[in-house]
Amino acid sequence: MSTQSWQKVRDFFRWSNLARLARAPFQGGLQAAWAAWRERRRETLPNDVAHSFRAQNYAGSRTRRYLVHVPGGRAGEGPRPLVVVLHGCRQDNRDIEKISGFNQLADRHGFLVVYPFITSYRGLRNRNCWGWWFDREIHRGAGEVEDLWQIVEAVKRDYQVDERRIHVTGLSSGAGMAVAMMVAHADRIASGAVVAGLPYAEKADAVRHDFNLTPRNRPVVAVVGAMKAEMGERFRAVPIQIVHSVDDDKVDIKSAEVLRDSWGHCFGVDTRFPHKTRDGSVGQTDWEHNQFRDEAGNAVVETLFLAGPGHGWYGGNPGAFSFPDAPDIKKEMWQFFKSQPLP
């Protein structure tokens, strides 16, 4: 055996990987319980209200925790837009709340923000990952995608929510689950934005990790078939904004391109030729924003592709998985959301 081949064998069986495999069956139990305990011990920020969601009687439902940020000084102004923000792997809801900066934007513009925490889960996955690649988690009426909608329903009962302006965004695995929400609840979600996300019904092979150094995406036609099958009679073109870095070392830019093209193919939007393009740079980050419209002139797909930063949230507050020296994507999202209410 050559020295190079022997090194590959040693890398595969190195202790960290063996330890990870040994821990895997417990990730949905002990690690989730530990993360939930830590989340409860952390201080609640001003204008935040902590809530619990109890497991329901449909398949795969689990007890979860979530935070609602109520914009300061705007309590009596009637129904307000709601933005659902989903954390990524190795994060909790307070982490994404901190780095995204959505609270400050909500206080300025008067919308509600809900930060769900996965809290507990089952299946082989990294800590606190939403299960966008598990078939049981991405269909209306069951699993995580239904729990998330039922959390929205709970927020609607407790607060005044404008039902025509419910939007969703997320980072990484949270972005993958945001896509699932937009498909499974296409008649309820006004619009969405995904950061370093993946197409609907994608496989785990699309993500780069120690055991998968060459990501592989499903064909666009397969993704579109899964989207149409899930939406059925609820078929609706949910406007989407796709944010991704070409230098992402975890979720390759190819996933963003497949997401863009599957959305375009599904909803009759030509994603080869943008209707409008603008570009620029912030610090060391170059960016290009493209808008794609359908035949009726509706902006159904937008892409904001960046060059420079890696896998994380862009233009937000300092923290893990955050790149502050980049375009402030939450502002881009809010402008997009404001222009995309439900019909």
N, C-alpha and C positions, 0 to 999 in steps of 0.2 A: 504494500500500500504506500502511495506517495505521501510525502510530508503534508501536502495540501489536503489530500483526502482524509488523512488522519486528523488534521486540524478540524475539518468539518464534523467528523464524528465526535471529537471532544467537545466542540461547540454545542452540538445537539444535546449531548448528555451532561452538559455542565450542571452543577448543583442547583443553580437558580431555576433552570427549567424543570428539573426533577422535583424540586420543592413546590413549584407552581402546580405541577400535575398532582402532587400529593394533596395540596390544599383545595384543588378545584371542586371536589364534591361538597365542600363546606362553604363555598363562596356565597351561596344563596342563603345560608343560615347564620353562622357565627360572624362572618365579616359584615353581613348586612345588619345584624343586631348591634355590633360594635359601632358601625357608622351611624345607625339611628340614635344610639345612646349619645354619641358625640354631638350629633346635630341638635338634640334636645338640650344639651348643656351650654350651647353657644348663646350668646346674648342676642335678643331680638332687637333689630334696628328700629329707630323711630318710625312711626306710621306703619309698621308691620304688625300683622295679626297672625299668630300660629294656629293652624287648624289640623284636625285629624280626619282622615277619610277611612271609614270602616268597610272592610271587604263586603262585597255584594254577593248575590246568589247566582251570578253567571260564572261560566268557566274561567278560571285563571285570575279572578279578582283577588286583590290582596289589600290589607290595611296599609295606608300610606299617610305621610305627613306632607303638608304644603303651607307655604306662606302667602299671604295676600298683602301687597303694598297698597295702601290707600293714600292717594295724593293729598298732601297737606293743604288745608285751607280751601278745599273745594267740596266739602261734604254735602252741601245742599243743592247741587246743580243738576240733579236728575240723572238719568241713565248715562253711563260713561262707557267708552270703548274698553275692551279687555285684551291684554296681551299675555299669552301663556309663554313662559320662558323655561326651556328644558336644559338641565345641566348635562355635561358629558361624562364619560368614564373617568373614574378616579376623582370625581367631584361630588358635591352635594348641592342642594338648591341655594344654600347660602354662599357657596363659592361662585356660582354663576351670577348671583345677585350682586356680589361685590365687584367682579371684573367687568360685567356688562355695562354698568352705569345706568340701567334702565330706570332706577328709582328717581334719579335726578331729572331725567327726561319726563317721567310721569308727573312729577311735582310741577314741572313747567307747563305741561300741556293737559293735565287733568284726566289721565286715563289710569285704570286699575292694572296692576301687574300681579299675576299668580305664578309662584315658583314651586312646582311640584317636586317632591323628593321621591325617588324610586323606593326608598326605605327598605324593601325586601324583594327578593326575586329568586328564581330558580333557573337551573341550567348553567352550563359552562360558559363563563364570561369574566372579563376583568371587573374589578370592583366598581359597583354602582353604574354599570352600563345598562341603558335601556335596550330591550331585546328586539331591535329592528330586524334581525335576521331570523328570528323564530316565527314560524308561520302562526303559531298559537297566539302571538302577541299583537298582530297587526290587522285583525279583522274586526269590523264593527260587531258589537255585542259580546265581546269576550276579551280577556287579557288586558295588557297594559294600555292599548289604544282606547279601550272602552272605559277603563278606570280613569284615564285622563279626561275623557269627556264628562264622566260623572263628577269629577272634581270641578269642572267648569259649571255643571248644573248646580253644584253646591254653592259655588261662588255667586251664581245668579240668584239663588234663594237668599243669600246673606247680604248681598249688595245690589245696588241698582246698576244693571249692565245693559248696554245697548246691544241687543241681539244681532243687529246687522253689522256690528263692528267687533267681532271676536277674531283675533289673529293669533298665530302661533309661530314661535321661532325656537331654535335650539342650536347647541354646539355638538358636533361629532355624533355620538350615539343619540344625543338629544335631538340633533338635526335629522337623523334617520327616522326617529319616532315622530318628529314634526311632519315629515313627509307622509308617514303612515296616517297621521291624524287628518291631513289634508285630503287624502284619498278616501279613507274610511268614513269621514264625516264631511264629505265635499259639499253637502247641502247646508252645513252649519258653520264651517270655518270660512270667514270672508276672504282671507289671504294669508300667506305665510312666507317666512324667510328662513333659509337654512345656511349654517356656517360649517364648512368642512363636513358636509353631509353626504348622503348616499341615495340612490334611486329606491323606489318602492319595491318591496319583495326581493331585495338584493341578497346575495349570499355572503357569508362571513369571509369567503375567499377574496372579497373586494378590498379588505383592509390589510395593510402590511404589518406583520409582527414577526417574532422570532421563528415561527414555524411556517411563515408564508412571506417570502421576500419578494415574490412577483405577484402583485394583486391581479385578479381576474374579475371582470365585470360581466354580468349577464347581457345578452344582446338587447338592443333597444326594443325590438319587436316582442321579446319575452316580457320585458318590463311593462310595455303598453298593454299586453294581454292580461297581465295580472291587475293592472289599474282598472281596466274596463270591467273585468269580472267582479272586482270588489265594489265598484260604484254602481253597476247595474242601472236600475231606473233612476238612481240619484246622480247620474252623470252630470258633471258640471266642471267647467274650466276654472279651477281655483288659481288665481294669480299667485305666482311664486317669484321670489327674489333669491338667487343662488350666489352665495359668497364663498370664495375658495381661493387658496394660495397655490400658485403653480409649484411652489417649493414645499408644500405639505409633505412631510415624510411619513405620515401614518395613513391618511386617506388621499390617494393619488388624485391629481386633477382630472384624470379620466372619469372618475365617479361623477364629478360635477358636469362633465360634458355629456355623459350618458343620461344624467338627470335632466339636463337642459333639453336634450334631443328627444327623450321619451315624453316629456311634457309637451313639447312642440308637436310630435307625431300624434299623440293622443288627442290633442285639442285643436289640431289644424293650424299650427303656427310654424312658419318657415324659419327655423333657427339657423339657417345658413347666412342670411342677410339681415343684419340688425336695422331696425327703423331709425334708431338714433344711437350715436356713440359719443362718449366723452372720455377723456383720460387725464392723468396728472400724476403727481407724486406727493407723498407726505413723508418727510425725513428720508429714510433709505428705502421706502416702500413705493414702488410704482403700481399704478392701478389703471384698469380700463373697465368702464361701465357700458354695457350694451342693453338696449331695449328691443324686444321682439313683440310685434303685434299680430293679432289675427286679422282676417279679412274685413271684419267690422271696425278695425282700428283700435281694439282694446289691447292694452299692454298686459299680456298674459304671462310673459316670461321676461325677467331681467337677470343679468349676470353682472357681478362685480368680482373680477378676477384680479388678484394681487400678485406681485413678485417681490420676494425678499423674506417675509416672515414664514414661520413654519406652521405647525398644527395648533390652532387655538383661536381665541377671540381677538378681533382686531379693533384698535382705536379706543379701547376701554380703559379701565383702571388697572394699575399694576397688580400682579398676582400670578399664580400658577396658570399655565395655559393661556396667557394673555400677552398681547403685543401692542402696547399703548402707542408706539411710534408708527402708526398706520391710520388710514382713513377711519373716521368715527362711524362704524357701521350701524350703530343703533339709530343714529340720526337718519341715515339712508333708509333704514327699515321703516321708521315712523313716517317719513314722507311717502313711502310706498303704501303702507297700511292706510294712511289717511285718504288716499285716492282710490281705495279698493273696498268699499262697503259691499255687503251682499246686495244683490238686485232687489 
